[in-house]
Amino acid sequence: MNQIRRALFIDGSNLYSAAKNLGFDIDYRKLRHFFEAGSWMVRAYYYTAIAEDQDYSPVRPLADWLDYNGYTLVSKPAKEYVDAMGRRRIRGNMDVEITVDALEMADRLDHVILISGDGDFRAMVAALQRKGVRVTVVSTIRTSPPMIADELRRQADEFLDLHVIAPNIERRMPERGPERPQGAGPTGYGPTGGGAAPTAAAAGAGYEAEATRPNDDANDNDDDEDDEDDDKTIKIRGFKLPTSKSCLLYTSPSPRDS
């Protein structure tokens, strides 16, 4: 059976804001493995604007790492301006670049994953769907206000909440173990140590991960009748959309189905 041809389009600033508001940091190696499971990942794009006039930009180390670790980095210089209140602002919108790349690749894809909540992408999603490509949008409704625009969520074939998959893609700080006697060899896995063994989520296809949704009832947006089970563990068996909806937590109605 042929594998699903999938591409990942990450709006860097939008993902950063969503994860920050949810209180976790992204592990981009885990994120790529999570979404490529059960598919052929044709391309994984990361889009960001970088301030060229700064001696140091916190985005640069991440951008360099992504460039060497399986991502296609698309960047452009950020533009500085002064708003009406006299405050210095940085602007770096990447919507056009994302849209052009997605539409150019559409004929070679079965499934697009868009990580952004920007409502400006609604027209792009509709255009991809007309070409026969299924589109999953990843953002969150767990922030106040929600990070995803309602029109984008409605247009998407599937919506996946970052809050639900956070246990599978978050970066965890290594735990400090007991002090070793002087002269003891390295601990950890591999010939040189280096910490705990990779988690299942980092191992790629075929893993079974568990995601939890704590205190789901407080902001329950599901219209199901099983609210008493909302805070239980949800099992995500790989990520095999669109052939399997085993990890789909939210499916948005499409205007085309009404």
BELQUIFEN-V492739 format. One record per backbone hydrogen bond with DSSP energy under -1.0 kcal/mol. CO is the residue of the C=O (numbers start at 0). NH is the residue of the N-H. Records with the same first field share a line. If there is no record, write none. Layout:
CO->NH ; NH
This chain:
3->39
4->109 ; 110
5->41
6->112
7->44
8->114
9->11 ; 46
10->14
11->15
12->16
13->17
14->18
15->19
16->20
17->21
18->23
24->170
26->30
27->31
28->32
29->33
30->34
31->35
35->38
39->5 ; 41
42->7
43->71
44->9
45->73
46->11
49->77
56->59
58->62
59->63
60->64
61->65
62->66
63->67
65->68 ; 70
71->45
73->47
75->49
78->90
80->88
82->85
86->82
88->80
90->78
93->97
94->98
95->99
96->100
97->101
98->102
99->103
100->104
104->107
105->108
109->133
110->6
111->135
112->8
113->115 ; 137
114->10
116->148
117->120
118->121
120->124
121->125
122->126
123->127
124->128
125->129
127->132
128->131
133->111
134->156 ; 157
135->113
136->159
138->161
139->146 ; 147
148->152
149->153
150->154
151->155
157->136
159->138
160->163 ; 164
161->165
164->167
165->168 ; 169
168->26
180->183
194->188
199->202
203->206
208->235
210->233
214->217
215->218
216->219
225->228
226->229
228->231
233->210
235->208 ; 237
239->242 ; 243
244->247
249->158
253->256
